[in-house]
Amino acid sequence: MDEFLIHNREQLVERCKAKVGQRPLRAATPEQLQNGVPLFLDQLIRTLQAEKADLPAESLRISGAAGGSLGVLSEMSTTASAHGGQLLELGYTLDQVVHDYGDLCQAITDLAEERDAPFSVGEFRTLNRCLDNAIANAVTAFSVQRDAAQSRQAARESNERLGFLLHELRNSLLSAKLALTALESGQLPVTGATGAVLKRSLAALASLVKHALDEVRVDANLARDPEVFSVAEFIADAGSAAMLDANARGSSFKVRHVDTELEVEGDRQLLMGALMNLLQNAFKFTLPQTEVSLNAYAGDDGAVLIEVADHCGGLPAGIAEILFRPFSRGTQDKSGLGLGLCIARANVESAGGNLTVRNLPGTGCVFSIRLSRHAHLTAVTGTPEPTNAG
């Protein structure tokens, strides 16, 4: 068999490539799969030659003992493990790992039958032992590395969810603290707008804690049933809370007039969290003695646009593309975790909208939340207008 494999090595490799080509796979270079079929063939040939020369120790050193003792390293176990890891990196499945070696076995059998090349029982036994050991080590390495990768991904996702929760809790707590500080001055009534900010902030804190506990209990989605609400009232509530932040930072803040007829449908609390994140980001980066503004209006395409504009001086090249990534922070202020904009986008998208940024070089940025406008159902389409009878 060793002479047969030597003389037909390239043809066997090409047959294996052809079999692989019939399956939908990600492209791989020969260098990426250098520990696969070609190297296995060379090791199989040397194993057969060692057994022909009655060198059992050399045979075991190259390809390992029968039974697949994974704790004992051999040349074949090392390269097969590397091959399994390479297939994982390329996005292949566990099924493909097994198929790679099965393809070679089939190619050897088919070609031997075509060439009428008989093999001894001992040679077939050696072929099966090598295939068994290679598959076992490749599958083990693939599974171990896949499980480790999945664990790392789960840890990243868990850390990201925790970061989102803590960020939202911090935002609500900050609004509550600012409102309380203003009330403690003794010049504002508890029943006024500042008191309402404190009440909403505490309610948001309670809701966040409740939903965090729900997620722990049942691993549920934090999204709640959507509600229809007035955009003008929504902007007024956000403006009241943001004004406290603006005063604390010594920033100028302006809320523009909003059409009282505008309504949207979505999770009001999540959208409020998104808008507050945008406002806090604006106050954080706007230049001294400049204005942050909040506006909402109906777009020409039937959408409602909520915009936060600042005067940060504009974004450096390439920054707009990464602003919404988790843990991405500005070049000027490194405080915080860099989760605010990522959370804002996730909250807006959960309500069926989208969040974008428009860069105004030399001036600032405009962050835009786009939501579908809620249509009133009071009018009946196609009803003719009344006419005078004369």
Secondary structure, DSSP 8 states (H G I E B T S, - for coil): -HHHHHHTHHHHHHHHHHHHHTS------TTTTTTSHHHHHHHHHHHHHHHHTT-HHHHHHHH--TT--TTS--HHHHHHHHHHHHHHHTT--HHHHHHHHHHHHHHHHHHHHHTT----HHHHHHHHHHHHHHHHHHHHHHHHHHHHHHHHHHHHHHHHHHHHHHHHHHHHHHHHHHHHHHHHTSSS-TTSHHHHHHHHHHHHHHHHHHHHHHHHHH--------EEEEHHHHHHHHHHHHHHHHHHHT-EEEE----TT-EEEE-HHHHHHHHHHHHHHHHHHS-TT-EEEEEEEE-TTSEEEEEEE--S----TT-TTTTTSTT---SS---S-S-HHHHHHHHHHHTT-EEEEEEETTTEEEEEEEEEB-----S-TT--------
